[in-house]
Amino acid sequence: MPIYEYVCDSCGERIEVLQRLSDPPPESCPRDAGTLIRVLSAHNVGGDGVATTSISSEQPGMSCGTCGKLGPGCS
């Protein structure tokens, strides 16, 4: 089962949810009941077992997935 990452649009809380592809998304943020938006996770494990960044913070308009900001030097 994949792990999906969500961010709350009101408080910024990030949560990870282990769910089947057929499962509905979480209904609301556990902290303040805000709307959750699914985001791309920033890391994956490459074939050699080393964690790699799947989204580069150097790509304009792309979030690094760690701090949630856009653009170069976002962390």
C-alpha positions in Angstrom: 0.0 0.0 0.0 1.3 3.5 -0.8 1.9 6.2 1.7 0.3 9.5 0.8 1.3 12.8 2.2 -1.3 15.5 2.9 -1.0 19.1 4.0 -3.8 21.1 5.7 -4.7 24.3 3.8 -5.5 26.2 7.0 -2.8 25.3 9.5 -0.1 23.7 7.4 0.0 20.4 9.3 1.5 17.6 7.3 0.3 14.0 7.7 1.2 10.7 6.1 -1.5 8.1 5.5 -1.0 4.5 4.6 -4.0 3.7 2.3 -5.1 1.5 -0.6 -5.5 3.2 -4.0 -9.2 2.6 -3.7 -9.5 4.2 -0.2 -11.0 7.7 -0.1 -8.7 10.5 1.1 -8.9 11.6 4.7 -11.8 14.0 5.2 -10.2 16.7 7.3 -7.1 17.7 9.3 -6.9 16.0 12.7 -5.5 19.2 14.2 -8.1 21.8 13.1 -10.5 20.1 10.8 -9.2 22.0 7.8 -9.2 20.7 4.2 -6.3 18.3 3.4 -4.6 18.5 0.0 -2.5 15.6 -1.3 1.1 16.6 -2.1 4.0 14.7 -3.7 6.4 13.2 -1.2 10.0 14.4 -1.7 12.0 11.3 -1.1 12.1 7.8 -2.5 14.6 4.9 -2.2 16.6 4.3 -5.3 17.6 0.8 -6.6 20.8 1.0 -4.5 18.9 1.5 -1.3 20.0 5.1 -0.9 17.3 7.8 -0.3 17.2 10.2 -3.2 15.3 13.5 -3.7 12.5 13.0 -6.3 11.8 16.7 -6.6 14.7 19.2 -6.8 14.3 22.5 -5.0 16.3 23.9 -7.9 13.5 23.4 -10.4 11.4 26.6 -10.6 7.8 26.2 -9.5 8.5 22.9 -7.8 8.1 22.4 -4.0 10.9 20.6 -2.3 8.4 18.6 -0.2 10.3 19.3 3.0 9.4 22.9 3.8 6.6 23.2 1.3 7.9 26.5 -0.2 8.6 26.9 -3.9 11.7 27.6 -5.8 15.5 27.6 -5.3 16.8 27.7 -1.7 13.4 26.9 -0.3 14.5 25.2 2.9 
